[in-house]
């Protein structure tokens, strides 16, 4: 069976061979809550889909209208097989409970690099921030260089990002963008980091050639599911 957990996921688990982010538009905070509960019920009453699925997590957007889904798999083929065999039954149950959900697509990624939490750091994230960095067509090879520069900027500016617990940089398999999943102490800590004076390295990050656009979203962890 499937089991609910409160813990946030380990994004650096070496067993991960494929990972997926997707977003649902549900409309209101009340429908966010209802959809999270519907997802939990649909999973708990069924066997865990496959041993190749390691974890599944859902996050409620601070905008009050979206949910983000994050799943870790041992490989992409296992994901494809599970979706083909089981997904529609689960979707139908959730849509019956909360009609009108708009599914905005799914992205496939691989983890490139992380700034992991420090040894002994037991802080529980109060805020999850995802930042998508789109690159101009033909500039996909710059993604890794950009991430390396961001990690250097973080290393050069530890006080300005004291509220950052960890940051995990994912490369989309289509070659088009980077997705940063960051754990923060709180909204206040994140806002303070945004307001801090920019170092020279951060200026290089912000003006990096090939970057076409940046967009971010704030979330709270709403549901975690693992094999029971």
Number of C-alpha atoms within 10 A of each C-alpha: 12 20 15 17 13 11 13 14 18 11 18 13 10 8 12 21 15 21 25 18 17 16 20 20 18 22 16 13 16 11 18 23 15 16 22 19 17 19 19 19 16 17 19 18 11 11 12 18 17 13 11 20 21 19 19 19 22 23 21 25 23 15 13 17 16 25 26 21 17 18 21 24 21 17 15 17 12 16 20 11 12 15 14 10 10 11 13 11 11 16 13 13 15 21 15 10 13 17 13 11 16 13 13 11 9 14 15 15 21 17 19 16 17 19 16 16 14 9 6 6 8 9 12 13 19 16 21 24 18 19 16 18 19 21 21 14 11 10 16 20 12 16 24 16 11 20 22 15 17 19 18 14 19 19 12 14 15 11 12 19 17 15 21 23 21 18 22 19 27 23 23 21 13 10 16 17 24 26 24 21 20 22 26 23 18 16 16 13 18 21 11 15 17 12 10 11 10 15 14 10 16 18 11 15 19 13 9 14 13 17 20 13 11 14 10 12 15 16 22 18 20 19 20 21 23 17 17 10
